[in-house]
Amino acid sequence: MSGSASGIGAAVRRRYERAGARVIGIDRVEAEVTADLSTTEGRASATAAVAGLADGILDGVVVCAGLGPHVRPTGDIARVNYFGAVSLLDGLLEALAVGEAPAAVAIASNAAGITPPHQGLLDALAAGDEDMARSLAESLDGATVYGNSKLALARAVRHRAAAWGSAGVRLNAVAPGPIETPLLEGTLADPTLGPLVEALPVPLGRRGSAEEVAAVVAFLLDPAHGFVHGAVLFVDGGSDAQLRPDAV
C-alpha cells in the first residue's frame, strides 16, 4: 500500500497489522519500500520492489499516497494523486490476479464532485499525457488540480471495472471528506484554502477520522463483499449528498 507512513494510509496499515496481515508499505520515509511517486522512476521501482517482496502474489492493494491542494508546485499534485496511483494499480494487477480473493482500493476525495471540472486537465490525465498534465496543473490553483486529479482517479477506477473484473480482481474507490490527517492540517493552515474547508457543510457536524476511512477500505477489501466492484464510496459525513443530492 502507498502512503503507509501517515494519515489514512497509516490507519489502514495499523488495522491490518492488528489483524495479523503482512503489509508492504510504500512511502518516502519509514516504509518497506521508499519511493518518490511523483516520478516515473520512483513508481517503477516501487512496483518492482513490492512485487519482489511479495513473491509476485498480492491479495490486496491500497493506494493512499496523495498531496493536498496546498502543495507547490501544483504539478506534483497531479503527478502523485493520479499518475502515482494508477501506475501502482496497473503495475500490480498481475500480482493481484494470482492472489486469494484479490481486491484493490484507491483513495479519491469528495472534492471530485465539488471542484469545477477542468476539461483540459482531465483529458490529459485520462490520456496518460503526464507532461501536458503537469504543464496545465502548474498554471492552475492547487484546489482545482487536487479536485480534478481525484475526479480523474475515481473515473480511472470505474473505467477499469471491465478489464479488472475479467482478471478476477475487484477495484473500488473511497471518496473521503474532511478527515483529521496531516494533509488536512496543511490545507487548513493555508490562508486561502483553510476558510473554504471550514465552510464546507458536513451534515454529521464533525470531521472524520483516518480510522473510519480505514474501516471502509477494509470493507471493500473483504471477500465477504465480493460483488462490490467499480464503486466510488463517499466517506464524508454526508457532504456530497447535501451538495449534490441528485448525483446518482
C-alpha positions as CSV (number, residue, x, y, z in Angstrom):
1,M,0.0,0.0,0.0
2,S,1.2,3.5,-0.7
3,G,1.2,6.4,1.7
4,S,1.6,4.0,4.6
5,A,3.6,6.3,6.9
6,S,0.8,8.8,7.8
7,G,-2.8,9.7,7.6
8,I,-5.3,7.3,6.1
9,G,-2.5,5.0,4.9
10,A,-1.1,4.6,8.4
11,A,-4.6,3.9,9.8
12,V,-5.1,1.2,7.1
13,R,-1.7,-0.3,8.0
14,R,-2.4,-0.4,11.7
15,R,-5.8,-2.1,11.1
16,Y,-4.3,-4.9,9.0
17,E,-1.3,-5.4,11.2
18,R,-3.5,-5.8,14.2
19,A,-5.3,-8.5,12.3
20,G,-2.0,-10.3,11.7
21,A,-1.7,-9.4,8.0
22,R,1.6,-8.7,6.3
23,V,1.7,-5.1,5.0
24,I,4.2,-3.9,2.4
25,G,4.3,-0.1,2.7
26,I,5.4,2.4,0.2
27,D,6.3,5.9,1.3
28,R,9.1,8.5,1.1
29,V,10.2,7.5,4.7
30,E,9.5,4.8,7.2
31,A,8.3,2.1,4.8
32,E,9.4,-1.2,3.5
33,V,9.7,0.4,0.1
34,T,10.8,4.0,-0.1
35,A,10.0,5.8,-3.3
36,D,9.0,9.1,-4.8
37,L,5.7,8.6,-6.6
38,S,5.9,11.9,-8.4
39,T,8.4,10.4,-10.8
40,T,8.1,7.6,-13.4
41,E,11.4,6.1,-12.0
42,G,10.0,6.1,-8.4
43,R,6.8,4.4,-9.5
44,A,8.6,1.8,-11.5
45,S,11.0,1.0,-8.6
46,A,8.2,0.9,-6.1
47,T,6.1,-1.5,-8.3
48,A,9.1,-3.8,-8.8
49,A,10.1,-3.8,-5.1
50,V,6.6,-4.6,-3.9
51,A,6.2,-7.4,-6.4
52,G,9.5,-8.8,-5.4
53,L,8.9,-8.6,-1.6
54,A,5.5,-10.3,-2.2
55,D,7.0,-13.1,-4.4
56,G,4.7,-11.9,-7.2
57,I,1.5,-12.6,-5.3
58,L,-0.7,-10.0,-3.6
59,D,-4.2,-10.3,-2.0
60,G,-4.8,-6.6,-1.7
61,V,-3.5,-3.2,-2.8
62,V,-4.5,0.2,-1.4
63,V,-3.2,3.4,-3.0
64,C,-3.4,6.1,-0.3
65,A,-0.4,8.4,-1.2
66,G,-1.6,11.8,-2.1
67,L,-0.7,15.5,-1.9
68,G,-3.1,18.2,-0.7
69,P,-4.2,21.3,-2.5
70,H,-1.8,23.5,-0.5
71,V,1.3,21.8,-2.1
72,R,3.5,23.5,-4.5
73,P,4.4,23.1,-7.3
74,T,0.9,22.2,-8.2
75,G,2.2,19.9,-11.0
76,D,3.3,17.5,-8.2
77,I,-0.3,17.1,-7.0
78,A,-1.3,15.7,-10.4
79,R,1.8,13.5,-10.6
80,V,1.3,11.8,-7.2
81,N,-2.5,11.8,-6.9
82,Y,-3.2,10.5,-10.4
83,F,-0.2,9.1,-12.1
84,G,1.3,7.7,-8.9
85,A,-1.9,5.9,-8.1
86,V,-2.8,4.5,-11.5
87,S,0.8,3.4,-12.1
88,L,0.8,1.3,-9.0
89,L,-2.6,-0.1,-9.6
90,D,-1.8,-1.2,-13.2
91,G,1.7,-2.3,-12.4
92,L,0.5,-4.6,-9.5
93,L,-2.6,-6.1,-11.3
94,E,-0.6,-9.1,-12.4
95,A,0.4,-9.9,-8.9
96,L,-3.2,-9.4,-7.7
97,A,-4.6,-11.6,-10.3
98,V,-2.9,-14.6,-8.7
99,G,-3.8,-13.6,-5.2
100,E,-6.5,-15.0,-2.9
101,A,-9.8,-13.2,-3.4
102,P,-7.9,-10.2,-4.6
103,A,-9.1,-6.6,-4.4
104,A,-7.7,-3.0,-4.6
105,V,-8.9,0.3,-3.3
106,A,-7.9,3.8,-4.4
107,I,-8.3,6.8,-2.2
108,A,-10.1,9.6,-4.1
109,S,-11.9,12.5,-2.5
110,N,-15.3,14.1,-2.3
111,A,-13.5,17.1,-3.8
112,A,-14.0,15.2,-7.1
113,G,-17.7,16.2,-7.1
114,I,-17.3,19.7,-5.6
115,T,-14.5,21.1,-7.7
116,P,-15.4,22.6,-11.1
117,P,-14.1,20.2,-13.8
118,H,-11.1,21.4,-15.9
119,Q,-11.6,19.5,-19.1
120,G,-8.1,20.1,-20.5
121,L,-6.5,18.7,-17.3
122,L,-9.0,15.8,-17.1
123,D,-8.3,14.9,-20.8
124,A,-4.5,15.0,-20.2
125,L,-4.8,12.8,-17.1
126,A,-7.1,10.3,-18.8
127,A,-4.8,10.1,-21.8
128,G,-1.7,9.5,-19.7
129,D,0.0,12.6,-21.0
130,E,2.0,13.5,-17.9
131,D,3.9,16.3,-19.5
132,M,0.8,18.0,-20.6
133,A,-1.0,17.4,-17.3
134,R,2.0,18.8,-15.4
135,S,2.1,21.9,-17.6
136,L,-1.6,22.5,-17.2
137,A,-1.5,21.8,-13.5
138,E,1.2,24.4,-12.9
139,S,-1.0,27.1,-14.5
140,L,-3.9,26.3,-12.1
141,D,-4.5,26.8,-8.4
142,G,-4.0,23.8,-6.1
143,A,-7.6,23.3,-5.3
144,T,-8.5,22.9,-9.0
145,V,-5.6,20.5,-9.5
146,Y,-6.4,18.5,-6.4
147,G,-10.1,18.1,-7.2
148,N,-9.6,17.2,-10.8
149,S,-6.8,14.7,-10.0
150,K,-9.2,12.9,-7.6
151,L,-12.0,13.0,-10.1
152,A,-9.7,11.5,-12.8
153,L,-8.7,8.8,-10.3
154,A,-12.3,7.9,-9.5
155,R,-13.1,7.8,-13.2
156,A,-10.0,5.6,-13.8
157,V,-11.3,3.1,-11.2
158,R,-14.7,2.9,-13.0
159,H,-13.1,2.7,-16.5
160,R,-11.1,-0.3,-15.3
161,A,-14.0,-2.3,-14.0
162,A,-14.4,-4.5,-17.1
163,A,-10.8,-5.4,-17.6
164,W,-10.1,-5.9,-13.9
165,G,-13.3,-8.0,-13.5
166,S,-12.2,-10.2,-16.3
167,A,-8.9,-10.7,-14.5
168,G,-10.8,-11.7,-11.3
169,V,-9.7,-8.6,-9.3
170,R,-12.1,-6.2,-7.7
171,L,-11.3,-2.5,-7.8
172,N,-13.1,0.3,-5.9
173,A,-12.5,3.8,-4.7
174,V,-13.2,5.7,-1.5
175,A,-14.0,9.4,-1.6
176,P,-13.3,10.9,1.9
177,G,-14.4,14.3,3.0
178,P,-12.5,16.3,5.7
179,I,-10.5,13.7,7.6
180,E,-8.2,14.6,10.5
181,T,-4.9,13.9,8.9
182,P,-1.6,15.8,8.2
183,L,-2.9,16.5,4.7
184,L,-6.0,18.3,6.1
185,E,-3.8,20.2,8.6
186,G,-1.7,21.5,5.8
187,T,-4.8,22.6,3.9
188,L,-6.3,24.3,6.9
189,A,-3.1,26.2,7.5
190,D,-3.3,27.8,4.1
191,P,-4.9,31.3,4.4
192,T,-6.9,30.8,1.2
193,L,-7.9,27.2,1.4
194,G,-8.4,26.9,5.1
195,P,-11.6,29.0,5.2
196,L,-13.0,27.1,2.2
197,V,-12.6,23.8,4.1
198,E,-14.1,25.3,7.2
199,A,-17.1,26.5,5.2
200,L,-17.8,23.0,3.7
201,P,-21.1,21.7,5.1
202,V,-20.9,18.4,6.9
203,P,-24.3,17.1,7.9
204,L,-22.9,15.0,10.7
205,G,-21.4,18.1,12.1
206,R,-17.8,16.9,12.6
207,R,-14.7,15.8,10.7
208,G,-13.9,12.1,10.2
209,S,-11.0,10.1,11.5
210,A,-8.5,8.1,9.5
211,E,-9.6,5.0,11.3
212,E,-13.2,5.5,10.0
213,V,-11.9,5.6,6.4
214,A,-9.7,2.6,7.1
215,A,-12.8,0.7,8.2
216,V,-14.4,1.4,4.8
217,V,-11.2,0.3,3.0
218,A,-11.3,-2.9,4.9
219,F,-15.0,-3.4,4.0
220,L,-14.1,-3.0,0.3
221,L,-11.2,-5.4,0.5
222,D,-13.1,-8.1,2.4
223,P,-14.0,-11.1,0.2
224,A,-17.4,-11.1,2.0
225,H,-18.3,-8.1,-0.1
226,G,-17.1,-9.7,-3.3
227,F,-19.8,-8.3,-5.5
228,V,-18.8,-4.7,-4.9
229,H,-16.8,-3.7,-7.9
230,G,-16.2,-0.4,-9.7
231,A,-17.8,1.6,-7.0
232,V,-16.9,5.0,-5.5
233,L,-18.0,5.1,-1.9
234,F,-18.3,8.5,-0.2
235,V,-17.0,8.7,3.4
236,D,-17.6,12.4,4.0
237,G,-20.3,12.8,6.7
238,G,-22.9,13.5,4.1
239,S,-21.3,16.5,2.4
240,D,-21.6,15.2,-1.1
241,A,-25.3,14.2,-0.5
242,Q,-26.1,17.7,0.7
243,L,-24.3,19.5,-2.1
244,R,-25.3,17.1,-4.9
245,P,-28.4,15.3,-3.8
246,D,-29.4,14.2,-7.4
247,A,-25.9,13.0,-8.4
248,V,-26.8,9.3,-8.6
